[in-house]
Amino acid sequence: DAKTTQPTSMDCAEGRAANLPCNHSTISGNEYVYWYRQIHSQGPQYIIHGLKNNETNEMASLIITEDRKSSTLILPHATLRDTAVYYCIVRAIYGGSQGNLIFGKGTKLSVKP
Amino acid sequence: NAGVTQTPKFRVLKTGQSMTLLCAQDMNHEYMYWYRQDPGMGLRLIHYSVGEGTTAKGEVPDGYNVSRLKKQNFLLGLESAAPSQTSVYFCASSYSRRTGQAYEQYFGPGTRLTVT
């Protein structure tokens, strides 16, 4: 599975957009980009995923560059409850490990009032 | 739906003791996973299962055993606990044959285990 690089931490003002970057320069053609987050002491929560097109759901938007070597997760109006560690993960949907996720250290997002 | 539940929520063991962590899901998912998370680290996969009666090793399987006798349950066993197994353990499930979706893993609330 491709390795990802994320900043260790970021701050965002409440009500503003939070833009979380992720580099995945070795991504393969059949690998998707997933985002999960983990609020303190809780189990990780799925946010969004994409292959090459930009995606949007009720939680966030995912922007993937045309060369697919990087992506950005956008929380359009961050709230204090969005304070969490955000994980960017790349992997194929089906593979020898049947969908296992490889978590790095993620980005600690702090939303401040 | 309760989603993914884990039992117990907390446990303290002495070195050498054994215990079993129970994970249950009510979403009829085919795949189930056990992860561990140490302080300041991401999750690491211990074992996983792609269906009832099947299990496979993940990244850090040593010292653990698993069983999937029923589709909805995935058990993680520690036969002889060691202080290095002090961690938070998360169970997850994914993939429904009905929907064909395998993108999203649903996680349980975690079990905090301390081995003294």
Interface residues (C-beta under 8 A of the other chain):
Chain A: Y32 Y34 Y36 S41 Q42 G43 P44 Q45 Y46 H49 Y87 I93 Y94 S97 Q98 G99 N100 L101 I102 F103 G104 K105 G106
Chain B: V4 Y31 Y33 Y35 G40 M41 G42 L43 R44 L45 Y48 V50 A56 G58 E59 F90 A92 S94 Y95 A102 Y103 E104 Q105 Y106 F107 G108 P109 G110
